[in-house]
Amino acid sequence: MSRFFPAPLLSVSLFFLWLLLNLSVSPGNLLLGALLGVLAPILMAPLRPQHAHVRRPLVIARLIGRVGIDVIASNLQVARTVLFMGSRPPRSAFVHIPLDLRDAHGLAALSMITTVVPGTVWSELALDRSVLLLHVLDLEDEAAFIEHFKHTYERPLREIFE
């Protein structure tokens, strides 16, 4: 069965996403959605040799909530920084963050989190995955930022993936 459905959740998600994007449940769209849901994971399975072992669903839920809150707060902070730039220019800086997270899936999730949170940009990852170079739009205290980043994002991802 796993030969035809190497990623059953992905197959179901692709099927429903196809129907949602087309806003139709016509027989043709049902057939195309089913074909997409079955064939895409089979054809792309060789591209993903390493399977993720996700643990602790409650930590995932807390992390998603925390990222949502941080996105809203960061949007407000970036807007305030841009609107009132004349009174105090932003203190942009590159920050080297030592990483304990080594799992490829966890690092991918961390890169997505830093991408969606305004004011931070993932700039570079060391070849040995030990240090992340992050650009921060307005940095007040580097040590406090590193501690917050590691505690808020890296630690939960380690619990989930390692």
Solvent accessible surface area in square Angstrom, and as a share of the most:
residue,aa,sasa,rsa
1,M,175,0.78
2,S,86,0.55
3,R,184,0.67
4,F,106,0.44
5,F,63,0.26
6,P,48,0.30
7,A,25,0.20
8,P,83,0.52
9,L,145,0.72
10,L,81,0.40
11,S,9,0.06
12,V,80,0.46
13,S,55,0.36
14,L,36,0.18
15,F,48,0.20
16,F,121,0.50
17,L,87,0.43
18,W,74,0.26
19,L,19,0.09
20,L,118,0.59
21,L,131,0.65
22,N,60,0.31
23,L,155,0.77
24,S,38,0.24
25,V,110,0.63
26,S,47,0.30
27,P,111,0.70
28,G,40,0.38
29,N,26,0.13
30,L,72,0.36
31,L,112,0.56
32,L,91,0.46
33,G,0,0.00
34,A,44,0.34
35,L,82,0.41
36,L,65,0.32
37,G,2,0.02
38,V,47,0.27
39,L,85,0.42
40,A,13,0.10
41,P,5,0.03
42,I,56,0.29
43,L,129,0.64
44,M,114,0.51
45,A,45,0.35
46,P,105,0.66
47,L,142,0.71
48,R,112,0.41
49,P,116,0.73
50,Q,98,0.44
51,H,117,0.52
52,A,31,0.24
53,H,122,0.55
54,V,83,0.47
55,R,111,0.40
56,R,133,0.48
57,P,106,0.67
58,L,137,0.68
59,V,9,0.05
60,I,50,0.25
61,A,60,0.47
62,R,159,0.58
63,L,14,0.07
64,I,117,0.59
65,G,37,0.35
66,R,99,0.36
67,V,21,0.12
68,G,34,0.33
69,I,109,0.55
70,D,13,0.07
71,V,38,0.22
72,I,113,0.58
73,A,53,0.41
74,S,18,0.12
75,N,74,0.38
76,L,113,0.56
77,Q,73,0.32
78,V,36,0.21
79,A,45,0.35
80,R,139,0.51
81,T,15,0.09
82,V,83,0.48
83,L,133,0.66
84,F,128,0.53
85,M,88,0.39
86,G,81,0.78
87,S,102,0.66
88,R,101,0.37
89,P,92,0.58
90,P,34,0.21
91,R,110,0.40
92,S,61,0.39
93,A,33,0.26
94,F,120,0.50
95,V,0,0.00
96,H,113,0.50
97,I,0,0.00
98,P,69,0.44
99,L,6,0.03
100,D,73,0.38
101,L,0,0.00
102,R,102,0.37
103,D,32,0.17
104,A,35,0.27
105,H,41,0.18
106,G,0,0.00
107,L,10,0.05
108,A,49,0.38
109,A,20,0.15
110,L,0,0.00
111,S,31,0.20
112,M,121,0.54
113,I,17,0.08
114,T,3,0.01
115,T,101,0.58
116,V,81,0.47
117,V,11,0.06
118,P,36,0.23
119,G,24,0.23
120,T,20,0.11
121,V,87,0.50
122,W,60,0.21
123,S,50,0.32
124,E,102,0.46
125,L,51,0.25
126,A,34,0.26
127,L,188,0.94
128,D,98,0.51
129,R,94,0.34
130,S,29,0.19
131,V,52,0.30
132,L,0,0.00
133,L,32,0.16
134,L,0,0.00
135,H,47,0.21
136,V,8,0.05
137,L,48,0.24
138,D,17,0.09
139,L,19,0.09
140,E,134,0.60
141,D,79,0.41
142,E,83,0.37
143,A,71,0.55
144,A,54,0.42
145,F,38,0.16
146,I,32,0.16
147,E,113,0.51
148,H,74,0.33
149,F,3,0.01
150,K,45,0.19
151,H,91,0.41
152,T,13,0.07
153,Y,12,0.04
154,E,3,0.01
155,R,122,0.45
156,P,18,0.11
157,L,3,0.01
158,R,97,0.35
159,E,54,0.24
160,I,5,0.02
161,F,33,0.14
162,E,80,0.36
